[in-house]
Amino acid sequence: MSRDLVPAELAERIAAGEPLALAQGITHVENETPGFEALLEELDARLGRARRIGVTGPPGAGKSTLTAELTRHYRAGDLTVGIIAVDPTSPFTGGALLGDRIRMNELTTEPGVFIRSMASRGSLGGLATATREAADLMDAAGYDRVILETLGVGQSELDIAASADTTAVVLVPESGDGIQAMKAGLMEVADLFVINKSDRPGADRLEKEIAIMMSIREGTARRTTEAGWKPPIVQTVASAGEGVSELSDRLDRHFEWLTETDRLDARRAERRLGRARAALLRRAQRDAERIWRTEDLESLDGDTPYGVARTLHARMRGDAGGAVG
């Protein structure tokens, strides 16, 4: 049975770097236990130390293997790593596939590494609000790097860019022709590209296609319009550990560039506003669900669905003390 949430007490244990406390905190956030927002507020002043790295790309790109190897590289440098592996939520069971935890199993007992698999819970971008708040908890717990690994399936994955300081898009030689990759939308969020499994035929061709597409899209894609930074392309063979050191170096270079140009503060400020918006929407959704459960819906029988929604919305706003309009 999980412990009752005492925000100040749990926050102190998380700040002290206690893994069990961190696990409990994330569970409270996932379950929206009463007091979970107070827990996050207790730790808010500790945020900002961790570098947040987004790893996304199409299925089969080897993102989990790459994340594991990058984690080993960081641990060799005595850096601590928190990993959030986001899996798509099953529409039938509501649970996540959790394949990433299986593939990263060797790291679960590694000191200085904390891994949490989480479900996207229907979030269009694959990163539910709880996932981003779990990253906050890892940051507050003192982890040097927080890696957000999510399944990239196109436009629905773009919000990973708003959740990380640096976003790496992982592709493989078999990812398809450049035109299809460009349509996927992932090209727009990349701060750097990784061609994994580059020992397979077609890696050099894909690198050239990515370079051409970046030139074509320059001036239109949000990320490539940032003057002074052109997303580099790194070839890796994650299963053999090849190219991981160069990837780490490129990640460092991007972070340095963000810091030197003051874009890091801008991105993080934007992220905080996004968190506030998500918290507001979550509260509104809870209010809507509450009034749906408690109202006498039979009394509204005969009205159109839109009329019912309008009536309930007016009542919901009235309960909140707002003007009905």
N, C-alpha and C positions, 0 to 999 in steps of 0.2 A: 504494500500500500504506500502510495507516495505521501511525502510529508506535506503538511499544510504550508502555504506560502507565507513567510514572514519576510517581506522585501528587504529590510535593512540588514537582517541577519544573513540572508542568502547572498546579498550583494557583497557583504564583507568577505564571505568565503570565496566567492567568484573572483573578487579582486585579489585575493591571496593566492590565486592560481590553483585552487582545489578542483581537480577534474570531475569528481562526483558532484560537486556543487554546480559546476558548469552544465553537466548533463541534466541535473534537476531543473536548472534555470531554463534551459532550452525546452524541456518538456512542459514547463509551466507556460512558456510563450506559445508553444504549439497548441496547447489545450485551452489557451486564454483563461487560465485560472484567475479568479478574482485577485487583484493585486499585482498582476504581471506587468502592467504599465508602470506601476510604482517602482517595481524592481528595475525596469529599464531606466527610469528617471534617476534612481539612486546611482546608477553606473554611468550616466551620461557624461559626466565631467572627465571620465577616464578614456573616452573614445578619441581616436586619432593617432594612436601609436602604430597600429598594424597597417601594413600595406595590403590592400585587398586586390586580389588577382582573379579575374574572371577567365574561365576556360570553357569555351563552347565550340560547337561544330557538329556536323552531321553524325548520325549513328555509324558506328564502326570505324571512326577516325582514330581510335586509340586514346581517347581523352583520359580515361582512368589510368592507363599505364603511364601516360605522360605525366599526369598529376603525381602519381606515386614516385616516379623517377625524379621529378622536380623537388618533391618533398625530401627524398634521400639526399639530394644535392644540398638543400638548405640545412638539413641536419648535420651534414659533414662540416658545414660552416658554423655549427653551434646555434642555428636559428630555430626557434620553435614554430610549429606549423599547425594551424587549425584548418580542417577541410570540411566543407559542406558539399556533399554529393546530392544533387537534386535529381530525382527521378520523376518521370511523368506519373501522375496519379491514375490508378485504374478506375475507369468509369463504372465498374461493377462493384468492386470492393471498397473503393475509396483509399486503398493503400498504394504504396509505391512499390516498384519492382525490386528496388534495393540491390540491383546488380553491381553497382559501384562498390558497395561495402564488401561484397564477395571478392571482387578483383583487387581490392586494397587490403585484404585480410592480413597480409604480412606486416602491415604498418600499425595494426591496432595495438600491439604491445610495445611499440617503439616509444621510449621516453621522449617527451617533448612534442608528441604528435597527438592530436585529438581529431577523431573522425566522426562525423554525424551524417547519416543519410536521412534525407527529408523528402516528403512528397510535395509536388508543385501545387496540389490541391486545386487544380482547375485554373490556376493563374495563367492568363494568356501568355505571359512572358516566361513562364516556367519557374519564376522566383516569387513565391508567395511572400506576403508581408512578414510572416513569421520567419522565413528564411533569412531575410535581410536583418531582422532583429536578432536572430541567432548569431549572425556575423558580428553584430554589435557586442554581444556577450563574449564572443571569443576575443574580440579586440580588448574589451575591458579586462578580460582574464590575463592579458599580457602576451598573447601570442604575437610573434614578430610578423608572420605572414598568415593571411587568411585567404584560402583558395576556394572560390565558388565554382564548382564544376556542374554544368547543366547541359541537357540535351538540346542541341541547336537544330531547329527544324524550320528556320526561316523568319518571317516577320514577327512571329509570336515570341521569339527569343530576344528581341532587341533590348528588353529592359535590364539585361545583365550589364550592359554598358553603363547604366545609371547606378549600378550597385557596386562597381569595382573602380579602383583607381586606374587599372590597366586591364584591357580585355584582349585575350589571345584567341584568335579564331583558328581552330585546328582542322586542316583538310588532309586528304590523302590523294595520291595520284589517280585513284579511281573515282574521285568526287564528281567527275563529269566535266563536260566542256565549260569553258569560261563563261559563256553567256548564261547558262543555267545557274552557275555559282553566283553570278552577279544578281540574278533575279531573286536569289534566296534571301537577300536582305542582310545576311551576315557580313557581307563586305562592308556595310556601312558602319559597323560598330568596332571594327578591328583597329587596335592600336599596334598590333603586330600580327603577322600570319605565321602559322607553323604548318609546314608540310611534313606530316608524320608518315612513317613507313616509306621513307624516301629511298630505300634500297630497291623499291619496286619500279618497274618501267614507267616512265611518264612524269617523274618528279620534276625534272628540269623543264619539261614542256609546261607543266602546271605553274611553275614559278614564273615563267615568261608571260603566261596568260594573266596571272594575277597582277604582274607589273603593268601590263598593257591596260587592264581594266581600271587600275588605280589612276592611270594617266587620263583615261576617258572620263572617269567619274570625278576627277579633281575639280573642285569648285561647286560640286553638287552634294556629295556625301558629307554628312555632319562631321565625321571624324577627320577626313582628309582635308577639310578646309582650315584646320588649325595650322596657321603659318609656322613653319620651322620644323614640323614633324611629318615625315613620310613613313608610314608603317613599313618596317623592315620585314623581310621574309626569311625564316629560319627553317632549314631542313633538319629533321630529326629521325632517328630510329629508336623510339622510346624503349622498345623491348630489349635493346642492347645498350641503352644508356647513351647513345650517340647524339650529339648536338644539344644535350640538356644544359651543359655549361654555357654554351653560346646563347641559348634561350634565356637563361638566368641573367646573363650580361645584358642582353637586349631589354629585358624587363627593368633592370636597374637603370639603364640609360633613359628609358621612357620616364621613370619616376623622377630621375634627376631633372629631365627637361620640364616635367610638370612643375616641379618645385621652383626651378629657375625662372619660369615664365608666369608664376603665380596662378597657373591653371589648376594646380592641385587644390588650393583653397576654394576656387570657384566650383570645381567638381564636387567637393565635399559639402559645400554650402547648398548646392543643388540637390545633393543626395538627402540632406536633412529636410529640405522642403518637401521632397518626395515622400519622406517618411511621415511627415506631418499630414500630408494629403491622404496617404494610405491609412493612417490612424483615424482620420476624420471619416473616411468612407467606411471603415470597419465599424465605427460607432453607429453610423447611419444605418448600416445593414443590420446591426443588432437591434436597433430600435424598430426597424421595419419588420423583422422577424417576430419581435415581441408583440407588436400591435396586431400582426396577422394571427398569432396564436390566441390572443386575448379578446379580440373583437367578436361581436356577434355577426358572423358573416351571413347567416340566414336572413337577417334584417335587410341585407343589401340585395337579396335575390330579385332579379328582374332588371337590375341595372346592367349596363355594359361593363366588360372587364375594365375599360378605361375609366368609367365612372366610379367603379369600386376602388380602383387604385387612387383616383383623385380624392375620394372621400377619406380613405384610410391615411393618405398622405397629409391631408388637412388635420386630421385628428392627431397624427403623430407630431406634427409641428406644434399643435396646440398643447400637447403634453410637454413639449420641450420649452414652452413659453414663447415660441415664435409666432409671428403674425401669419395668419392663413391667407394665402393669395394664389 
